[in-house]
Amino acid sequence: MKNTKYVFVTGGVTSSLGKGIIAASLAKLLQERGYSVTIQKLDPYINIDPGTLNPYEHGECYVTDDGAETDLDLGHYERFLNIPTSQANNVTTGRIYQSVINKERKGAFLGKTVQVIPHITDEIKHRVQILGETGNFDIVITEIGGTVGDIESLPYVESVRQLLWEKGEENAIVIHLTLVPYLAAAGELKTKPTQHSVKMLMQSGVSPDILVCRTEHEISDDIKRKLALFCNVKKEDVIQSIDADTIYDVPNLMFEEGLDQVVLNKLHLSSEKQPQLIEWNNFVQKHKNPTSEVEIGLIGKYVELHDSYKSITEAFIHAGSSNETKVNVRWIHSESLTPKNVEKKLQGLNGILVAPGFGDRGIEGKVKSVKYARENNIPFLGICLGMQMAVIEFSRNVIGLSDAFSTEMKKNCKNPVINLMESQENVTEKGGTMRLGAWDCKVLKDSKTYDAYKSEMISERHRHRYEFNNDYLAQIEEAGMKATGINPKTGLVEVVELPNHPWFIGVQYHPEYKSTVLNPHPLFVGFVKAALKQSKK
């Protein structure tokens, strides 16, 4: 068994500093040096997972191959490392307590009083080490959500303290990401918030090995020396993380700062192989120097918070780079679309994506945008609910079933072209009970979907309760909409297309989850390509 090394990433001063991007960038550099690396996220909230959270609360819910509903940071991990994550890569306080309470109910603690220390911290340590023990990884990077000083983060910090002691300093280290703010009035960077943050961490018994300092301005050697002195680290262990044009610049910036080398030195690992980042920089180069531009409308219900569609916007970046095209996203709230303004709001778009979502709010706006794309030959991609809206729109306006709908929005509708899945009929609990994770799909050779994938059998990730109602399949196909992707086991329609349209595809699954820097998703590549073609008309 490998002697797995552990790197913990904590955050201080403020939230949203980008711990996930720093963790993913470090992992990318270590991967380039020949090490097998994975990243996990410890989230301090009491929800079992983000599956039941409103997207406005926490951004999108990211789904793994094995059906875990996880934090959106796992999307960054996969996009950077190009390897899949799993249930073990995202742990919440809710899951920790649930596990400990279940064990207590079964008498696993032999009548002992169950306490935060050692029972909760033991469970956290167990979850941290699962990937190292079973995944055959050289290095496990663990990002601890929240900010040092938060009450809910205390058990995690204590677990890190214990693990550092148990593993020894050459096997486990702490990177503390902090903010060095610039005071315009004083015209200088201030180190005091970082000093206080490190002091708070040290009061919990954890001393950071490396400081990564987020900043808007270059950090001078004097400031690095000052931080090193007050925070009990060496000067070379103070790493600058200056604001970047794009998150995809961060691995290069961290390499220039020597973060990966410092980490390897601390963990007593050799480092003969230098990171090349050849394919990565090829992607960045094309992303930053596009030869064309397209405008794609993203029709959604949560557009006020762009993180609600994080994987979709990142998939556009990957596909845009692949086509050497800048994808400008026009964010359109589906509730704002009415019969009077739909043409004006969607005018000039080179492509229309109708996004996933739940519930009846803004549904008619989505249906109207599908109609606009279909009638005006605008390239269209419908994802999950977006695919269902395409089926409803076609059934209403082409077949003539004016009351066609989904039983999600109207339980007793006369023509339920979208219906609750049979396996979901007796499900009452909300969390983790949808169809989740990777499912197979067989694609018809004579289809645009096959042209994109170049494969008859594909596997894609799902997150839904409602499905295409096969009672209407013959009628819909006869009218001209084709089911070009079918689940071979269940017969569930996964993909619909309009063969007489330049590019019109609706998919029941979520292709955006599998798009990475090195493997842009073929459907997004095809969609952007079609939008580019449309823009040149």
Beta strands, then each sheet from edge to edge (+ up, - down):
strand 1: 5-11
strand 2: 37-43
strand 3: 62-63
strand 4: 69-70
strand 5: 90-92
strand 6: 139-144
strand 7: 172-179
strand 8: 182-183
strand 9: 188-189
strand 10: 210-215
strand 11: 238-242
strand 12: 292-300
strand 13: 325-333
strand 14: 351-354
strand 15: 380-383
strand 16: 404-406
strand 17: 415-420
strand 18: 435-443
strand 19: 457-464
strand 20: 466-468
strand 21: 482-486
strand 22: 493-497
strand 23: 504-507
sheet 1: 5+ 2+ 6+ 1+ 7+ 10+ 11+
sheet 2: 3+ 4-
sheet 3: 8+ 9-
sheet 4: 13+ 12+ 14+ 15+ 23+ 22- 21+ 18- 19+
sheet 5: 16+ 17+ 20-
end
